[in-house]
């Protein structure tokens, strides 16, 4: 099979509908599931159980990645992360009188 990765000038990388950071989530998640299945098999867990857990984990990763991609779009995860870092409100502990008070100008020498 041959898969085309489309990258035009000024456009983000897209593979099978997944764009930008979702590709990293997709690939990292599948790699993590593969490593987990290999570790479980090496420990001695039943091979059928390893296969079932691997298939369920991989399908969850695929489903969640595509749902995030369709829900938030290309830059959505970055916008959500920026919104979480942004303060909800600004606290000002100065008195109102201090804002109104005129400060004396210093004489220039």
Secondary structure, 3 states (H helix, E strand, C coil): CCCCCECCCCCCCEECCEECHHHHHHHHHHHHHHHHHHHHHHHCCCHHHHHHHHHHHHHHHHHHHHHHHHHHCCCHHHHHHHHHHCCCCCCCCCCHHHHHCCCCCCCCC
